[in-house]
Amino acid sequence: DMDVQPLISSSKWLQLHGLKRKKLSLSQILSQIGFQHRIDYVTTLGKLVASRYADGLFPQYMREQDGSVYNLTAKKELILHFVDCLMGAIELYQQRMEWLTSESRLIFGVIQERCIVVVLDFGTAAPTEFDACRDALSMVLMEQVTQIAKFNLIRAAQDLMKWQEKCASVSEHTVKSAVKWLWKLDHMTAVSHSSSAEALLEAMSETVEAVYYFAVGDVPAETKQLLLEKVSDGPCPVNTVSFNAREDETVIFLKELSHLASGRFHAFVQKNYCRVATGPALKCEEDDKDLIAPNSRKVKGRTPLVAGVREDVFLVWKELEEARSTLRQVQKILSESEQPASGDGIIYVSFKRVTTIFMISILNKKHKYDEYLTSEEWLQRYGLKAQKLTLYDALADCTFRHADGIVDIKTKPEDESSQTDAETKRKVIHAKYCDKFVHTFWKDGSVVHVYVTTEKYKWYEEKMRTALRQVEGRIKWLQQGSRGLFGNVFEDDVYILIDTSQSMKDKLPLVKEKIFQLIQEQLRHKKRFNFVKFSAQAVAWQEKLAEVNEENLQDAWLWIKGLEVGSSTNTLRALQIALADADTQAIYLLTDGRPDQ
């Protein structure tokens, strides 16, 4: 958690945890497991010089990006180490992305400064929306402001309202005090077209690192003009946060304002707002004994499309995709170093200790990566039979037939001018040296003698150890992430049915975690998907299968995060919903017991 959750920008976070910092980029890994096969022009010699001494001595790997060839010298243990490191990096990036797109970070972005003032412009918010804003801001105070040094709150109004005259140091007491002040604000407060600009100027008069402008709804035209005139050249950056803007022009304006004020921009649109019947939104005791965080309300929503892609999320997503691509290529190196390739890249043909390398061209053939293979297909490619490591395959060149008694022997014909076929003569043979060799029955039932040299044994042992590591690696991979619960999802159009009955109460957090991993690792590579939750009733996320895109994946994850346990288990209704969709290719049913309806 400490690695995932620091309040810093994604660019700074990646400087600490990115692939290059951890020396896990593809070029860095290749430089640690081999060396580049070069053909360079040497100016002193005035001609091309190639590293031919490496030809035929090492297995090779050709980078798809630029076609450069590397001679591989590392042991398999080192390559497996990089595979484990990349898997760990992928999990870390997934956790950072999930953290960035949840709770207060989804609503407000990430507070990156240590001393800030937040200007609250509630505009013409309706009472329900006003409460939603205060819930959201309470969450920001409890989750993020508690981790910085100083802060202040100013409400834009005709009569300016400040929580404190100057920025106050962050403590448990001051944060509680700010939340109470927030919830005592009157919804009906007079505002003018200059209130927002005046509040921002007042905020910038304090010695702070940044000002946050939290704008609810749309910004009037006359207010926009004043903000552009007064705020653009301020003494500190102004970060704008759009909350529930109705018009796209408002989002575009606030984004432009943050750019002119050297700040950052964030936008959030509420999807729905519901009050749980268990109690009020916030409980504030005058004696400071209890302060309940705003968990009794749930503010759900997403980034509006017009706001574009969040830069902080995009940077981590880009690093995540690079880590996945690098992992695939390192796994490919690991498999191809021992296996003949299937028509692409480089083929390695091994004869005991000597490796002969052949380069072949790619003719419109796509390699089916190991992660998309069923276990049956994987064994057909990497199993003992495929590698000719079964007992009979391994001993094929180490056996000779047991011969005892009358046998047929082919001899040269007496008259070669009239007969070309060999003549068969019968001869009595006595196996005098049978006791010198091991006797065993061959697969056809015949008796053979076996003689295994030391070199043959060592060669077979090395090959078998490598094969076992591959199998162990595959088993470990199948048990990791979403595959530990779902296995490999091979179909393109899938339904996931989630049991949310009362018996799932303790299991639901794990299910949510695995579904997040499923979205990140597998569903994003499919065509269409849908979720159905079921307890006494069954409810689908969408009416039909939804296209796989970033917006749908994010919306689906927000829906999954909001799942709560119900009562009974109506599995039949959930299955009926999934089967009613004619395009459904597969249904994945998550349940802990049999139906009770």
Secondary structure, 3 states (H helix, E strand, C coil): CCCCCCCCCHHHHHHHHCCCCCCCCHHHHHHHHEEEECEEEECCCCEEEECHHHCCCCCEEECCCCCCEEEECCCHHHHHHHHHHHHHHHHHHHHHHHHHCCHHHHHHCCCCCCEEEEEEECCCCCHHHHHHHHHHHHHHHHHCHHHCCEEEEEECCCCCEECCCCCEECCHHHHHHHHHHHHCCCCCCCCCCCHHHHHHHHHHCCCCCEEEEEEECCCCHHHHHHHHHHHCCCCCCEEEEEECCCCHHHHHHHHHHHHHCCCCEEEEEEEEEEECCCCCCCCECCCCCCECCCCCEEEEEECCHHHCCCHHHHHHHHHHHHHHHHHHHHHHHHHHCCCCCCCCCEEEEEECCEEEEEECCCCCCCCCCHHHCCHHHHHHHHCCCCCCCCHHHHHHHHEEECCCEEEEEEECCCCCCCCCCCEEEEEEECCCCHHHCEEEECCCCCEEEECCCHHHHHHHHHHHHHHHHHHHHHHHHHCCCCHHHHCCCCCCEEEEEEECCHHHCCCHHHHHHHHHHHHHHCHHHCCEEEEEEECCCEEECCCCCEECCHHHHHHHHHHHHCCCCCCCCCHHHHHHHHHHCCCCCEEEEECCCCCCC
